[in-house]
């Protein structure tokens, strides 16, 4: 069932597009930081945690873990310090919703971050931003200066006695830093190799102290829940499935990134649970150039692929999984029309993950590299039907889900492999028969592509 968009009114994006939306004066004119002042005056940290638990807010960074529950994992009565890391790395291909918030409405993010720090009793927050966001970085620095000058940050936030310092930190452009323990390692000045868990960051995070990591959109939602209430938040989205005790529901607004072959690409706000059809047609103006859709990435390239006849898929935390995808991810939808080659798509995907694998885990390091080599050979006209089964074997045996790697990058690399080949196998087979008519049925080992280029065949 499709979500009714008749009265869809943006909240997270309500201030976007104003000339001065990034300034403190403009933010305060809209009531900015009033919710923070009320919380500091009237609520205890545990009350705010309970409020977020009651809202059923789930993290918007990809995994969809319940935010209030995550905060409650911190050790009770810990002497401190407790740290908070804001994940603004946003490296998932096709994703740019955090950038919009950071560039156009940085104080909404900062207010949400202060609220999250108050709830978790964090006195130090690290704002970890990807290096490729220069405008967002400049806006952040100015916004932090405004907050310190206005007494919103520092020794006594808004005169409440709660102390908080936010330190901006730029990453070095590595996809792996979007994984929370990889981010923590990078923040500490080390190679961004994800940590084996447990212990989880709530117990041992930054500098081996209790740490919470949330992303930009998540803390922006915290600010809106404080201002508008739990009932408003839970009036949007998809309720929990009573038949599935592991489904806490998909509540609240979501920022959807829409790109690729549509008439109006952009960042759009709608309740969780709209379908791909609704996003493409209602917001995106349909597929461009009067063409037809062939496939779409439902939530960033690591989530896999939907075929055109699967566009009734709801974009909530449970929906894409029912269509063979990894999940909702970052809700970054990339549409491909009928002219796109799935061979080229999969080659680009494999090239990305092979480049971004940190190399710590053998299945990921070797699996992503071999997948890329096979796809390079297929594109060069040396593909065999057997290669498809080898690629599926790689996809099925690397990642956290099979239990072979420390972090989920390998799962993200595997899902496009599995989806593209299983959903578009006939296209791959036709390509091999056309480009390698004499060898596509070969089953013996074949030379590497580098050997072919040196006359080894």
C-alpha positions as CSV (number, residue, x, y, z in Angstrom):
1,X,0.0,0.0,0.0
2,X,1.4,3.4,-1.0
3,X,1.9,6.2,1.5
4,X,-0.5,9.2,1.1
5,X,1.5,12.2,0.0
6,X,-1.4,14.6,-0.2
7,X,-0.3,16.6,2.9
8,X,3.4,15.9,2.7
9,X,5.1,18.9,4.3
10,X,8.9,18.9,4.7
11,X,10.2,19.3,8.2
12,X,13.9,18.4,8.0
13,X,14.1,20.4,4.8
14,X,11.7,23.2,5.7
15,X,14.4,25.9,5.9
16,X,16.3,24.8,2.8
17,X,16.6,27.4,0.0
18,X,16.7,30.6,2.1
19,X,19.6,32.9,1.5
20,X,20.6,33.0,5.2
21,X,19.3,29.6,6.3
22,X,22.8,28.7,7.5
23,X,23.1,31.6,10.0
24,X,22.3,31.6,13.7
25,X,20.1,34.6,13.5
26,X,17.9,33.1,10.8
27,X,17.7,29.8,12.7
28,X,16.7,31.5,16.0
29,X,14.1,33.5,14.2
30,X,12.4,30.1,13.4
31,X,12.6,29.0,17.1
32,X,16.0,27.4,16.8
33,X,17.5,26.2,20.1
34,X,14.3,26.8,22.0
35,X,13.7,23.1,22.3
36,X,17.3,22.6,23.6
37,X,16.7,25.3,26.2
38,X,13.5,23.6,27.3
39,X,15.1,20.2,27.6
40,X,18.1,21.6,29.6
41,X,15.6,23.3,32.0
42,X,12.9,20.6,32.4
43,X,14.4,17.2,31.5
44,X,17.0,14.8,32.8
45,X,19.3,12.9,30.4
46,X,17.4,9.7,31.1
47,X,14.1,11.4,30.3
48,X,15.4,12.4,26.9
49,X,16.6,8.9,26.2
50,X,13.2,7.6,27.1
51,X,11.6,10.1,24.8
52,X,13.7,8.9,21.9
53,X,13.0,5.3,22.8
54,X,9.3,6.1,22.8
55,X,9.5,7.6,19.3
56,X,11.1,4.4,17.9
57,X,13.6,6.6,16.0
58,X,16.0,4.3,14.0
59,X,19.4,5.4,12.9
60,X,19.4,7.0,9.4
61,X,23.0,6.1,8.6
62,X,22.3,2.7,7.1
63,X,21.7,0.0,9.7
64,X,18.5,1.3,11.1
65,X,19.3,0.4,14.7
66,X,17.0,2.0,17.4
67,X,18.7,5.2,18.5
68,X,17.4,5.4,22.1
69,X,18.3,1.7,22.7
70,X,21.8,2.5,21.3
71,X,22.2,5.3,23.8
72,X,21.0,3.1,26.7
73,X,23.9,0.7,26.1
74,X,26.3,3.2,27.7
75,X,27.6,1.9,31.1
76,X,25.6,3.2,34.0
77,X,27.3,5.6,36.4
78,X,30.5,5.7,34.3
79,X,32.9,8.3,35.8
80,X,33.6,9.5,32.2
81,X,34.6,10.9,29.9
82,X,31.9,9.7,27.5
83,X,32.4,10.8,23.9
84,X,30.0,11.4,21.0
85,X,31.0,11.0,17.4
86,X,28.8,12.6,14.7
87,X,29.3,10.5,11.5
88,X,29.2,13.0,8.6
89,X,31.4,11.0,6.4
90,X,28.6,10.1,3.9
91,X,30.6,8.1,1.5
92,X,27.9,5.8,0.1
93,X,27.6,6.3,-3.7
94,X,24.4,8.2,-4.6
95,X,24.0,9.7,-1.1
96,X,24.0,13.5,-0.4
97,X,21.2,14.2,2.1
98,X,23.6,14.9,5.0
99,X,25.5,17.4,2.8
100,X,22.2,19.3,2.2
101,X,21.6,19.6,5.9
102,X,25.2,20.5,6.7
103,X,25.4,23.2,4.0
104,X,22.0,24.7,4.3
105,X,20.9,24.2,7.9
106,X,23.9,23.5,10.0
107,X,22.3,24.7,13.2
108,X,19.6,22.1,13.0
109,X,22.3,19.5,13.0
110,X,24.2,21.2,15.9
111,X,21.1,21.5,18.0
112,X,20.3,17.8,17.5
113,X,23.9,16.9,18.3
114,X,23.8,19.0,21.6
115,X,20.6,17.2,22.6
116,X,22.1,13.8,21.8
117,X,25.2,14.7,23.9
118,X,23.0,15.8,26.8
119,X,21.1,12.6,26.7
120,X,24.3,10.5,26.7
121,X,26.1,12.8,29.2
122,X,28.8,13.4,26.6
123,X,31.0,16.5,27.3
124,X,33.0,16.1,24.1
125,X,31.7,15.6,20.6
126,X,33.7,15.0,17.4
127,X,32.1,16.1,14.2
128,X,33.7,13.8,11.6
129,X,33.1,15.2,8.1
130,X,34.3,13.8,4.8
131,X,37.0,15.8,3.1
132,X,35.1,16.3,-0.1
133,X,32.6,18.6,1.5
134,X,34.4,22.0,1.5
135,X,31.2,24.2,1.6
136,X,29.7,22.1,4.4
137,X,33.0,22.4,6.3
138,X,33.1,26.2,6.0
139,X,29.5,26.5,7.1
140,X,30.2,24.2,10.1
141,X,33.1,26.2,11.3
142,X,31.1,29.5,11.1
143,X,28.2,27.9,12.8
144,X,30.4,26.6,15.7
145,X,31.9,30.0,16.1
146,X,28.4,31.5,16.3
147,X,27.4,29.0,18.9
148,X,30.4,29.6,21.1
149,X,29.9,33.3,20.9
150,X,26.3,33.0,21.9
151,X,26.9,30.7,24.8
152,X,25.2,27.7,23.1
153,X,28.5,25.7,23.4
154,X,31.2,25.7,25.9
155,X,31.4,25.8,29.7
156,X,27.7,26.2,30.3
157,X,25.3,25.5,27.4
158,X,22.6,28.3,27.5
159,X,23.5,28.9,31.2
160,X,22.4,25.4,32.2
161,X,25.6,24.2,33.7
162,X,25.9,21.4,31.1
163,X,29.3,21.7,29.4
164,X,30.0,20.6,25.8
165,X,32.7,21.2,23.3
166,X,32.4,20.1,19.6
167,X,35.6,19.5,17.7
168,X,35.3,19.4,13.9
169,X,37.5,16.8,12.2
170,X,38.0,16.1,8.5
171,X,38.4,12.6,7.2
172,X,40.8,11.7,4.4
173,X,38.2,10.4,1.9
174,X,37.9,6.7,2.7
175,X,34.6,4.8,2.4
176,X,35.6,2.6,5.3
177,X,35.4,5.6,7.7
178,X,31.6,5.4,7.4
179,X,31.8,2.3,9.5
180,X,31.7,3.5,13.1
181,X,34.8,1.8,14.4
182,X,36.7,2.6,11.3
183,X,35.7,6.3,11.9
184,X,36.9,6.0,15.5
185,X,40.3,4.6,14.4
186,X,40.7,7.4,11.9
187,X,39.7,10.0,14.6
188,X,42.5,8.6,16.8
189,X,45.0,9.2,14.0
190,X,45.4,5.6,13.0
191,X,44.7,3.6,9.9
192,X,40.9,3.3,9.5
193,X,40.7,-0.5,10.1
194,X,37.4,-1.4,11.7
195,X,37.6,-3.1,15.1
196,X,36.5,-6.5,16.1
197,X,33.4,-6.3,18.2
198,X,32.7,-6.8,21.0
199,X,33.6,-4.6,22.8
200,X,31.2,-2.3,21.1
201,X,31.9,1.5,21.0
202,X,29.3,2.0,23.8
203,X,31.8,0.3,26.1
204,X,35.1,1.0,24.4
205,X,35.1,3.6,21.7
206,X,37.2,6.7,21.2
207,X,40.4,6.5,23.3
208,X,38.8,3.3,24.7
209,X,36.1,5.2,26.5
210,X,32.4,4.8,26.1
211,X,31.3,6.4,22.8
212,X,28.1,6.9,20.8
213,X,28.2,7.2,17.0
214,X,25.2,8.6,15.2
215,X,24.8,10.2,11.7
216,X,23.7,13.7,10.7
217,X,20.1,12.9,9.7
218,X,19.6,10.9,12.9
219,X,20.4,13.8,15.3
220,X,18.4,16.2,13.1
221,X,15.4,13.9,13.8
222,X,16.2,14.1,17.5
223,X,15.8,17.8,17.3
224,X,12.4,17.5,15.5
225,X,11.1,14.9,18.0
226,X,11.9,17.3,20.9
227,X,10.1,20.1,19.2
228,X,7.1,18.3,17.7
229,X,6.7,15.3,20.0
230,X,6.5,11.5,19.8
231,X,2.9,11.4,18.5
232,X,3.8,13.6,15.5
233,X,6.9,11.4,14.7
234,X,5.0,8.1,14.9
235,X,2.1,9.5,12.8
236,X,4.5,9.2,9.8
237,X,5.9,6.0,8.3
238,X,5.1,2.4,8.7
239,X,4.0,0.8,12.0
240,X,5.7,-2.2,13.5
241,X,4.7,-5.6,12.1
242,X,2.8,-7.4,14.8
243,X,3.8,-10.8,13.3
244,X,7.5,-9.9,13.5
245,X,8.8,-9.2,17.0
246,X,12.1,-8.1,15.5
247,X,10.5,-5.3,13.5
248,X,10.3,-2.1,15.6
249,X,8.6,-0.2,12.7
250,X,9.8,2.5,10.3
251,X,8.6,5.8,11.8
252,X,9.2,9.4,10.9
253,X,10.3,11.5,7.9
254,X,13.2,10.4,5.7
255,X,15.4,12.2,3.3
256,X,15.5,10.4,0.0
257,X,18.3,11.0,-2.5
258,X,17.2,10.5,-6.1
259,X,19.6,10.5,-8.9
260,X,20.3,8.8,-12.2
261,X,18.0,8.8,-15.2
262,X,15.1,10.9,-13.8
263,X,13.8,14.3,-14.9
264,X,14.2,15.9,-11.5
265,X,17.1,14.5,-9.4
266,X,17.4,15.8,-5.9
267,X,17.0,15.3,-2.2
268,X,13.3,14.9,-1.2
269,X,11.6,14.5,2.2
270,X,8.7,12.1,2.6
271,X,7.5,9.6,5.3
272,X,9.3,6.3,5.5
273,X,7.5,3.7,3.4
274,X,6.9,5.5,0.1
275,X,7.5,3.2,-2.9
276,X,10.2,3.5,-5.5
277,X,7.4,4.3,-8.0
278,X,6.2,7.2,-5.8
279,X,9.7,8.6,-5.4
280,X,10.5,8.4,-9.1
281,X,7.2,9.6,-10.5
282,X,5.8,12.0,-7.8
283,X,9.1,13.6,-6.9
284,X,11.5,12.8,-9.8
285,X,9.1,13.5,-12.6
286,X,9.5,10.0,-14.1
287,X,12.3,8.5,-16.1
288,X,14.0,11.0,-18.4
289,X,13.8,11.3,-22.1
290,X,10.6,9.3,-22.3
291,X,12.5,6.1,-21.7
292,X,11.7,3.2,-19.5
293,X,13.3,2.2,-16.2
294,X,15.4,-0.9,-16.2
295,X,16.6,-1.1,-12.6
296,X,17.2,1.0,-9.5
297,X,19.6,1.0,-6.6
298,X,17.2,1.3,-3.5
299,X,19.5,2.8,-0.9
300,X,23.1,3.3,-2.0
301,X,25.1,0.9,-4.2
302,X,25.8,-1.5,-1.3
303,X,22.1,-2.4,-1.0
304,X,21.9,-4.2,-4.4
305,X,19.4,-3.8,-7.2
306,X,15.7,-3.7,-7.9
307,X,14.3,-4.6,-11.3
308,X,11.8,-2.2,-12.9
309,X,8.9,-4.6,-12.1
310,X,9.9,-4.4,-8.4
311,X,9.4,-0.6,-8.1
312,X,6.4,-1.2,-5.8
313,X,9.0,-1.9,-3.1
314,X,8.4,0.3,-0.1
315,X,11.4,2.4,1.0
316,X,11.3,1.6,4.7
317,X,13.7,-0.5,6.8
318,X,12.0,-3.8,6.0
319,X,10.9,-3.2,2.4
320,X,14.0,-3.7,0.2
321,X,14.9,-6.9,2.1
322,X,11.6,-8.5,0.8
323,X,12.9,-7.9,-2.7
324,X,16.3,-9.6,-2.2
325,X,18.2,-6.4,-1.4
326,X,20.4,-5.9,1.7
327,X,18.2,-3.2,3.2
328,X,17.2,0.5,3.0
329,X,20.7,1.7,3.6
330,X,20.9,5.5,3.2
331,X,17.7,5.7,1.0
332,X,19.8,6.9,-2.0
333,X,17.9,5.7,-5.0
334,X,19.7,5.7,-8.4
335,X,17.6,5.0,-11.4
336,X,18.9,3.3,-14.6
337,X,17.0,3.4,-17.9
338,X,16.9,0.6,-20.5
339,X,20.1,1.8,-22.2
340,X,22.3,0.9,-19.2
341,X,24.4,-2.2,-19.5
342,X,24.3,-4.4,-16.3
343,X,27.8,-5.6,-17.2
344,X,29.1,-2.0,-17.0
345,X,27.1,-1.3,-13.9
346,X,28.5,-4.3,-12.1
347,X,32.0,-3.5,-13.3
348,X,31.8,0.0,-11.8
349,X,30.4,-1.4,-8.6
350,X,33.2,-4.0,-8.3
351,X,35.8,-1.4,-9.1
352,X,34.5,0.9,-6.3
353,X,34.5,-1.8,-3.6
354,X,37.9,-3.2,-4.6
355,X,39.3,0.3,-4.3
356,X,37.7,1.0,-0.9
357,X,38.3,-2.3,0.8
358,X,40.7,-1.6,3.7
359,X,42.4,-4.9,3.2
360,X,42.2,-6.1,6.8
361,X,40.0,-9.1,6.1
362,X,41.2,-11.7,3.6
363,X,37.7,-12.6,2.1
364,X,37.0,-8.9,1.4
365,X,40.4,-8.0,0.2
366,X,40.8,-10.9,-2.1
367,X,37.1,-11.3,-3.0
368,X,36.6,-7.7,-4.2
369,X,39.8,-7.8,-6.1
370,X,39.0,-11.1,-7.9
371,X,35.5,-10.0,-8.7
372,X,36.9,-6.9,-10.4
373,X,39.5,-8.9,-12.3
374,X,36.8,-11.3,-13.6
375,X,34.5,-8.4,-14.6
376,X,37.4,-6.7,-16.4
377,X,38.0,-9.9,-18.3
378,X,34.3,-10.3,-19.2
379,X,34.2,-6.7,-20.5
380,X,37.3,-7.4,-22.5
381,X,35.5,-10.2,-24.4
382,X,37.0,-13.2,-22.4
383,X,34.0,-14.0,-20.3
384,X,32.8,-17.6,-19.6
385,X,29.5,-18.7,-18.3
386,X,31.3,-20.3,-15.4
387,X,32.4,-16.8,-14.3
388,X,28.9,-16.0,-13.3
389,X,28.8,-18.9,-10.8
390,X,32.3,-17.9,-9.5
391,X,31.1,-14.3,-8.9
392,X,28.0,-15.6,-7.1
393,X,30.3,-17.8,-5.0
394,X,32.3,-14.8,-4.0
395,X,29.1,-12.8,-3.3
396,X,27.7,-15.6,-1.1
397,X,30.8,-16.2,1.0
398,X,32.2,-12.8,2.0
399,X,30.8,-10.4,4.6
400,X,29.6,-10.3,8.1
401,X,26.5,-12.2,7.2
402,X,28.4,-15.4,6.3
403,X,30.6,-14.6,9.3
404,X,33.9,-14.0,7.4
405,X,34.7,-10.3,7.9
406,X,34.9,-7.7,10.7
407,X,32.7,-5.0,9.1
408,X,29.9,-4.9,6.5
409,X,31.9,-3.5,3.5
410,X,32.1,-7.0,2.0
411,X,28.3,-7.5,2.3
412,X,27.9,-4.2,0.5
413,X,30.3,-5.4,-2.2
414,X,28.5,-8.7,-2.4
415,X,24.9,-7.6,-2.8
416,X,25.3,-5.9,-6.2
417,X,27.1,-9.0,-7.5
418,X,24.3,-11.3,-6.3
419,X,21.4,-9.1,-7.4
420,X,22.8,-8.1,-10.8
421,X,23.7,-11.7,-11.8
422,X,20.6,-13.4,-10.4
423,X,18.1,-10.8,-11.6
424,X,19.8,-10.1,-15.0
425,X,21.6,-13.3,-15.7
426,X,20.3,-13.6,-19.3
427,X,21.9,-10.3,-20.1
428,X,25.3,-11.4,-18.8
429,X,25.0,-14.7,-20.7
430,X,24.0,-12.9,-24.0
431,X,27.0,-10.5,-23.6
432,X,29.4,-13.4,-23.2
433,X,28.1,-15.3,-26.1
434,X,28.3,-12.2,-28.3
435,X,31.7,-11.0,-27.2
436,X,33.4,-14.5,-26.7
437,X,31.6,-16.8,-29.1
438,X,34.4,-19.4,-29.2
439,X,35.2,-19.5,-25.5
440,X,32.1,-18.6,-23.4
441,X,31.5,-22.3,-22.6
442,X,35.1,-22.9,-21.6
443,X,35.6,-24.4,-18.1
444,X,39.4,-24.7,-17.8
445,X,41.4,-22.0,-16.1
446,X,42.0,-18.9,-18.3
447,X,44.9,-16.5,-18.3
448,X,44.7,-13.3,-16.4
449,X,43.8,-10.2,-18.4
450,X,47.3,-8.8,-17.8
451,X,48.8,-11.9,-19.5
452,X,46.5,-11.4,-22.5
453,X,47.6,-7.8,-23.0
454,X,51.2,-9.1,-23.1
455,X,50.6,-11.7,-25.8
456,X,50.3,-14.6,-23.3
457,X,47.3,-16.1,-25.1
